[in-house]
Amino acid sequence: MKFEDVGKSYRTPGKHAALNSFLGKCAGVATTDKFRRLTNGGTFHVIDCTAGDGQSNDFSKFTSPGIVCKHVDFLRDRLFPCKAEFYERSQASAAMLKTVVTQWPVINEDAANLMPTWAENDVLFISNDPNTIADWALPSALKSAPKFTTVFSTLGCNVGGLKRMKREDRMQWYVHVEDQLALLQTWHDALLITLEGDSSQWAYLVNCPTADGWPQDLEKSFTKAFEDTGHALRMAWFKNDPIGFKDLQDDLFLTKKERSAEKQTELEAA
């Protein structure tokens, strides 16, 4: 099946399932006494940078705003300090989103330009799900993000033939990844996941804690989430497998011809 529209493909349920699992675990851990002491009672703060219109469709009954609201509302109803913000740059989509998200702010702006709204001791969760990697919306303001920040990003590296862009233009994609990796703490790693054989080359980049089985749980969540797509998953950790991470990143960002030329150069230099 080809890519049809934003949030409307057979990959969408997998993305939503993985987001739901990871966000749910982050929210659960944030409520523990141990973590409350670490953050000095900080707020669990979620920012959806690319919220869309919040409408379900035939491909998925879930939406990222719906998933975020489910977990944050659960905390709010139990009087746990929490907040959510939803950014959507399309005026029409933001207007539709406001009909389904009524308890949290919907901001009709580009999240890439947002100003910090978090406290230093907040537990910050960022959802960055652009239509394609060319629409990357990770806020530059995250340079001042709190230390307990996690990020769940989507990368569509060949949606609509993006790899036909000039190589020098695609080099910005590496910068996008570096911006997210710059948020990693010493107790974090980042997992890059892609669907093997997917012509649109949808991929996901998730900053994740490394303690207490988090990496293994994240891998299992993605494997289960995409088990019905017919695609095997290829994964690599930035710190734990830097060679595999770089190789996977190059496969996503470079054309086959460019990759072949690079490998030939490496062989000649060896």
Secondary structure, DSSP 4 states (H G I P E B T S, - for coil): ----BTTBSTTHHHHHHHHHHHHHHHHHHHTSHHHHHHTTS--EEEEETT-TT----SS-S--HHHHHHHHHHHHHHTT--EEEEEE---HHHHHHHTTT--SS-EE-S-GGGPPP---TT-EEEEEE--SSGGG----GGGGG--SSEEEEEEEESSTTSGGGS-HHHHHHHHHHHHHHHTT--TTEEEEEEEETT-TT-EEEEEEEE-STTHHHHHHHHHHHHTTTSS--EEEEETTT-HHHHHHHHHHHHS-HHHHHHHHHHHHHH-
